[in-house]
Amino acid sequence: MTPVQSYEKNCSQCPIRHRAVCATCEPDELVELDSMKYYRSFEAGQPIMWSGDRMGFVGTVVSGTATIERLMEDGRKQTMGLLLPSDFIGRPGRDTAIYDVTAVTDVTLCCFRREGFEQMVGKTPHLSQRMLEMALDELDAAREWMLLLGRKTAREKIATFLMMLVRRTTIGNETNSDEIKIVLPLTREAMADYLGLTIETVSRQFSVLKKEGLIVLDGKRNLSIPSSEALLLETGSDAT
């Protein structure tokens, strides 16, 4: 059995505490959330929810990565997004899932019973404001992703994807010239699906970035970025 993490007993020690939905909650509000929370773990490849499932909970990704997917009637599948640590799963007021969510690495969720969470959102300004902020951040990210899929080159797509991982998975690190190490959560095939590329193009772009010294690969998943500023210049975006 996996040992109980310290943050499962004390929210103040949670690694995503200051980025999660509870980030602006007061101590008494955290106590109320604590009364309705529980943790669930999923192994890599395990479904977290299926489209059409009744949503008995909402929650936050504490660790790991999951994909949001939509399966079309003819069997084609599209990856719609990634869920990384501090991302929120579920929507207050919606009792069924509209996407498939699958763990691509081992995932730990901090879950809240949906009905109790909805009631708390309605009476807690800090929580409802934080939900609004996260929804607007998600909207901005979706617009950026539309630009990536519609206009960016393959090189820019790969660089943008890597910089997104840097911002979201290196807690406490600024994107400066110091070397940053990340673990790629997706296979080359999954990245190709997510970025609208072929697997051959993804592999070729990684090889080019490696040859130019913009990334250093250690196996298939471990990656170092000697200068995030240099890689940022390859994203084709003014955003930092």
N, C-alpha and C positions, 0 to 999 in steps of 0.2 A: 504493500500500500504506500502511496506517495505521502511523505511527511506533510503535515499541515504547515503551510506557509505562515510567516509571522503576520502578514497583512490580512490573513483571514480572521485574525483575532483583533487586530488593531488597524483601523482604516488609515490612521496617520502614517503608517509604514507602507502603504500601498504604492507601488512604483509609478502608477499613473494617476495618483490622487489629484494632482494639480492641473490635469488636462482632461479629466473625465467629467461626466455629467454632474457629479457631486462637488466639483471644484470650488464653487462659491457658497456651499452650504455652511451654515453656522453649526457649532457643536451639537446643539439640541436637535437640529435637522439631521445631522449624521447619525445620531442615536436612533431616530425614527427610521431612517433608511436601513440601519443595521438590523432592526427588528424584522425586516422583511427580506433581507438578502440571503442568498445561498450561492455556493460555487459549483460549477459544473466543468468537467474536463472532457475533451474530445481528442482522440488520436488523429494523426494525419490521415486524410482520406475519409474520415467519418463525417456523415451529414449532420449538420447542426439543426437545420430545419428544411422542410420541403415547401414549395409553393402550394398554397391551399391549406396548410396545417393551421390548426387553431393556435394562436399565440397566447400561451398561458404565462409568459414571462417577457420582460424586456431586460436588457443587460449591457454590460460594457466588456470589451475585450481587455483582459488584464495582461495576457501574454499570448504570443503566437499570431498566426495570420490565417484568415479565411477568405474565400472568394464569394462574391455575390453573382449568381448566374441565372439566366433565363433559358429554358428549354422550349424551342419552337415546336409546332405540331409535326413538322417533317423530320424531327430528330436533331436538327442543328442546335448547337448550344453556344451562347455568347456570354463571356465573362463581362459583367457590368461594372465591377469594382472590386476593390480590396478592402478588407476590414483588418486594421492594424491596432496595436495597443492604444487604448483610450477611445476607440470608435464605439458607437452605440448601435445596438441591434434592437429592432422593433420600433413601433410607433404608438404612443398613447392614443387611444381612440380607435385603433385598428386591431380587430381581433383575429385576423388571419394573415398569414405570410403571403406576399406576392412574388417572392423570389426564392430560389434555392440558395442555401448558404452551406458551404462545405469547408471543413478545416483542411488547410493545405500543409500546415505543420501542427504539432501538438498545440492545442488551444485551451486556455483557461478563461472562463467567463464569470464575471460577478453579476449574478442575476437578481432581479427583483420581481416579485409577483405582480403581474400587470395591473390588476384591479386596484391593489393598494398603492402602487406607484402612480397610477392615474389620479387617484384621489389626492395624493400628496402634491402632485404638480398643480392641481387646481387651487390649492390653498397656500402654496409656498412660492412667493415671488422669486426668490433666489434660484429655485430649481426650474421654474418655467422660463425665466430669463436665460438661463444657461442652455435649456433645450432650444430656445430660439437662436441663440448664438451658434450652436452646433449645427442647426439646420441651415443657417445662412452660410456657414463655412462649407458645408456639404454642397450647397448650391454653387458657390464659387469654384469649388473643386470640379464639379461636373462641367461647368463652362470652360474651365481650363482644359479638361479632358476632351471636350468637343474640338477645341483648337488643335490639340495634339493629334487626334485621329484624322482631322480634316485637312490640316495644312503642314504639319511638321514632317521632315524627312525621317528616314529610318534611324539615322545617327542621332538626330535631335530627340526622337522618341525614346531611344535607349538611355540617353543622357538625362532626359527629364524623369524617366522612371527611376533611375538610380538616385537622382537628387531628391525625389520624393521619399525614397526609403531612408536616405540620410536624415532628412528633416524629421521623419516620423519615428525612427527607431534608435537614434542616438540621443537619448535623453540627457539634457544638460550640456551638450556639445554644440557650439556654434559652427556654422558652415564656413570655416576659415581655411587657411592653407595647411593646417596640421593634418597629418594622415588620419583618415577615418576608416574603421573596419566595420563592415556590415555582412550580414548573412542573407543571401538571396532566398526569399521564401518560395519562389516559383521555379519550376523547371523551365528549360528553354521553350518547350512546347506550350506551356501555360502562358509564358510571357508573350509568345507569338500571338496567341489567341487574344490576350488582353490588349496588345498594342496594335492589332490589325496588321501583323506582318507574317511572313513565313518563318518557319523554324530555321531554314537555311540563312535567311537574312539576319535573324537575331544572332546566330552563331558567328556569322561573318562580321557583324558590327562589334561584337565583343572582342573578336580577334584583332580588329583594327584598333580599337581603343586600347587594348593591351599592348600592341606593337608600338603605339605612340606614347606609351607611358602614362596614360590618363587613368588606367586602372591596373591593379595587380591581382591576378587570380590564383587562389590556392585551392585546387580541386574545382568542382563544379559550382559550389555554393558560397564558399568563403571568398570575400572580395575586399581589397583595400583601395582607397582612393588617396593617392599622394597629395593632391591639391584639389579640394572641392571647388575653389574659385576657378581653376582651369576647367574642370568638368562643367561648371555652371555656364561657362561661355559657350559650351557646345549644345545647350538646350534650345537656343534660338528664342529665348524669352528674356524680357527685362526684369521679370519677377525674381526676387531673391528668397 
